[in-house]
Amino acid sequence: MIAPQYVSLGSLGGDLFVARKIEGLDTSGHAPGYEPSMYDENAGVVNAANQVVIPFEYGVISSLRYPDRETAPFMIGRKVPVKDGQYNDRRYGMAERIGRVIIPPQYLNLR
């Protein structure tokens, strides 16, 4: 369904997948050594037709489970500049399954 082009691809329920890519990286050969900075803000959501639903600008995208995994919104997270006294440089928000951000990334966690 989706030709190899991402460094990872995982199910979010239904026909949506969280995908990670690295701009300019040829993923048709061997994977490079792991460099944490390479994998920072490069997660997005694609559907089974490989259409981008959520752009590749997040570090974290995960499926919430309420009311169920097939219809629940996604938690999205991205890095923010660290200020004095902050212990977490990532902020979290929520996006609908159609890609619309309903809570911009601004919270330390979503529970």
PyMOL commands that set and color helices and strands:
alter all, ss='L'
color gray80, all
select helices_A, chain A and resi 36-39
alter helices_A, ss='H'
color red, helices_A
select strands_A, chain A and resi 8-11+16-20+43-47+52-58+60-63+74-79+90-95+101-107
alter strands_A, ss='S'
color yellow, strands_A
deselect
rebuild
show_as cartoon
